[in-house]
Amino acid sequence: QVQVVESGGGLVQPGGSLRLSCTASLNTASTRKFDFYSGAWYRQSPGTQRELVAQITPSRITDYADFVRDRFTISRDDANKMIVLQMDNLQPEDTAVYYCKLKAGQSGEPYWGQGTQVTVSS
């Protein structure tokens, strides 16, 4: 089993920045090391569907939703089993609960964290 914990959310003014971290705990019986997992950040606002924000492959290929391109940066630290989302120039429409997902390969089981709240307001 893989446990995923997000941190770094909070309240920020428009134009501000936050850095979200996603840390994984891997069961010792896991057949995959962290560097086999793709990582992704999703977000969900009340009354909306969860949407993909950014993702990163084990080989560090990244992809972003158009609404965050050039403002958010996803990265990974395999040594510390972390997926990081740097969010700059935050806007009120970025307010949501942000979730991290880890998945090993195309057929691997997805593992989700509990989410962290990001609120952008003046």
N, C-alpha and C positions, 0 to 999 in steps of 0.2 A: 504494500500500500504506500501511497504517497500523500503526505499532508502538505497543504499549501496555506501559507499565512501571508496576508497582505498587510502593509503598514504605510504610513506617510500621508494619509488623507487629512483633511482639515478645512478650515475656512480661510479663504484668500480673497483679496480684492481683485477686481478686473485688471488685467495686465500683469498680475503676479505669477509666481511659479510655485510648483510643488514637485516633489520627487517621491514617487511611489515605489515601494519595494515589495517583491514577492519572494518569499523564502521557502524552500522545499525541505521537508524531512523525509528521507527515503528509508523505508523499512529495510533492515539488513538482509531480508530474504528477497528483496527486489532484484530482478534479473537485469535491470537497466540502471546504469549510472546516470547522473543528472545530465551529462553532456549528450545523451541520446534524446533528450526531450526538447520538443519545440515549446516555446512559451508565447503566450498571447495575453493581451489586456482587452477586456470588454467593459462596457458600461451600460447602465440601465437607469433610466429616470422613471418616476412614477407614471404608470399608464402607458409605458412604451415597451417595446421589445428590447431585449439585450442586443447590443450591437458591437461588432468588432472595432477596436480602436487601432491596435497595432499588433504585429506578431514578428517573431524572430525564430529562425530555424537553428538546428544544432551547428550549422556552418555559418551562422550569423547573417544570413540573408534576411532582410527586413522588408516589411510591407506596412503601409499605413492607410487608414481611411482618409478620404479626401478632406474631411472636415478637420483633421488634425495635422495634415501634412505641413511640414516646415515649422510647426509649433511644438510637436512632441517628438521625443527620441526614445526608442526602445533599445536596451542593451542587455547583455547577460554577463554574469560573473560565475563561471562554472566552478571555480575553486570554492566559492562560498554558497553555491547552489541558489543563485538569485537571478531574477529577472527584474530589471529596473525600467521604470517609465519616467523620464524627465519631461515635465509639462511646463511650457513657458507661454507667456501671453495668454493666460487663461481668461475665458470669457464666461458670462453667466450661463450660456447655453452648454457649457462643459459640466455644469452641476449634475452629478449623478453618483450612484454607487459604482465603484470600479472593481472589477473582478479579474483575478489572474487564473489562467488555465494552463496546465502542463499536459503534454500528450507525447507519447513515444511512438513515432512513426504514424503511418496512415491508419493502421488498424488498432493502435493502442487505445486503452481506456483513458478518457479525459479526467483530469483531476482539477477540481475547482476550489478556490478559497472562499472565505465567508464574505468577502467584500470590504471595501473601505470607502467611507463617504467623502466626497469632494464637493465643497460648496463654494461657489464664486459669487460674491455679493459685496456691494459697497455699503 
